[in-house]
Amino acid sequence: MADEAHNSGIAGRYATAIFDLANDMKSLDAVASDFATLKRMMAESADLTRLVRAPVFGADEQKKGMQALLDKMGANPLTQRFIALLAQKRRLFVLTQIISAFEAMVARQKGEMRAEVTSARPLKDGEIEEIKRVLKAKLNRDPQIETHVDPTLLGGLIVKIGSKMIDSSLRTKLDGMRTAMRGH
């Protein structure tokens, strides 16, 4: 498997290409919507993830499978051509990273920021709105929040904004206490 840095380089180039093209064609919102749907579908379907990532599928199989899915979604023609190109070039395995890089470019253009919030349990809508409110007050920008669940945190949150991370998880606090107690 290719290393992560190599993947992000490929993903970055493809994301920049589709972003610029979609922007020029006034299709940015449509492509962003298609990508959000694809991202959600991949998160929900192990079969789709396998089709996208597994090298056992040939380019034609991937292209046909993705085309059927995109047709069913009613995807923008630009999205359809882009996914077909990825399948043809055997680059579909970086689709998740391409979508993430594309989303970051769209957010940057709109003056938004993306924040990844990891919690021990699924957050309620009111809790997500409160996190958005606090982040907007602190950073003077509208945050786009992506939530993840990690039960090993026990409680609290981990918030990542770009390269910054705020870790208020119970697991980290307990680990800190354990380390401090060992030192005495």
N, C-alpha and C positions, 0 to 999 in steps of 0.2 A: 504494500500500500504506500502511496506517495506520502511524504511527510506533510505535516500541518502547514508549515510556512509555504511550501510549494502550492498547496491547495488554495491558501488565501491569496497568493499572487495571481493564480489563474482566476479565482473567483473575483478578485478586485478588477481585473482587466475586463472580464465579461460583464460584471455589474456596471462598470463605467460605460461600456459600449451600449448596453441596453438603456441605461439612464439617459445618455446623451441623445440616442435615437428617439426614445419615447418623449423626451423633452422637446426635441425638434418637431416631432409629429403631433404635438399637443395630446399625447396619449399617456402621460405620466400617471394620472389618477387611475386610468383603466388598467395599466400594467401593474401598478401597485396593488390594486384590488385583486387582480388575478394571482399575483404572487402571494398575497395574504391568504387567499383561499387554498392555494397549493400547499403553503406552509402548514396550514391547519389540517389539511387532508393527509399530509405526510405524517404529522404528529399522531393522527388517529388511525392510520392504516399501515400495519406492518407489511402488507403485500405491496402497497405503493412504494414504501421506503425501500423494499427489496428490489423492486423494478428499477428504481432510480439509482441505487447504490451497488447492486450486485453485478460483478463483471461477467457472470454466467450468461446474462442476457445479451444478445447481439444488438447492434445499432438499429437494425430494422425492427426487432421486437420492441425495443424501448420506444422507438419513434411511433410505431403503431399504437402501443399501449397508451402513451402520453397523448397522442392525437385524439384517441377515443375519449379520454378523460377531459381534455381541453374543449372538445366539441360539446360534450355533455354540460360542461360549465358555462358554455357560451363565451369563451375567452376571446379577448381582443386578438385580431389577426397578427399584430406585432408580437404578442406573447406566444402565439402558436408558432410563428416562424422562428422565434428565438429558441423555444424548447426543441423544435425539430432540428435546428442547427446544433444545439448541445448534444442531442442524441446521435446525430450523424458524425460529429467530431469525437464521440465517446467521452464527453465531458459532463454528462448528466449527474455523475457522482458528486459534483461540487454545487449542485443546485441549491442546497440549503445555505451554503456560505454565500452564494451569489445573491440569494434573496436577502440575507442579513445585510450584506454590503449595500445593496440597492436601497433597502429600507433606511439605512443610515444616511445615504445621500439625499433621499427624499426629505427626511426629517431635517437635515442640515439646511436644505434649500428653503424649507418652510419656517425655519427659525425654531424648530422644536428640538427637543433632546430625547434620547431614548434612555430609559432606566430599566434595568433588570432587577426585579424584586423576587427574592427567594424566601419562602416561608415554610414553617413546619407543617402547615395545613393550608388548604385552599382559602384564599382571602375572599371576604364578602365584598359586594359592590361598594358599600359604604366605606369599608376600610381602604379599598383602592382609591376612592375619591379623596379620602383624607390624606393618603400618601401623595397623591397628585397635588393637592392644595399646599401641603408642606414644602414639597420640592419646588413648586412654582414660586412660593414666597421666598425661599432661600436662593434660588438661581435665576429668578426673573425670566423664566422661559417655560413654555408649556411642555410638560413631560409626556412622552408616549411610554406607557408602562407595559412591560412584558412580565408576566408572573410565572414562577416555577414553584413546585412543591418539593421539599426535601425533608422527609420526616426525621432524618438524623439530626436536624437542627434542634429538636426538642421544643423550641419556642423562639420568639424574636424574629428578626429579619436580617437579611443581607441585601443591601442595595448597591448595585453597580451602575455608575454613570460614567461612560467612557472608561478611562483608566483608574478612576477613583472608586473605592469600595468602602462602604460603611457596614461593619459587621457588628450587629447587636444581638447575635444569636446566643441562646442559652448555652449551646454546646461550646462556643468559643469562650464564653465567660467561665464555664466550669473548667475547661482546659487551662485557662489562665490561673484560676485558683489552685488547681492541682500543681501546676508548675511553681507557683509562689510557695505553696506548702512544702514542696520537696526541697526548695532552696534554703529552708530554715532548719 
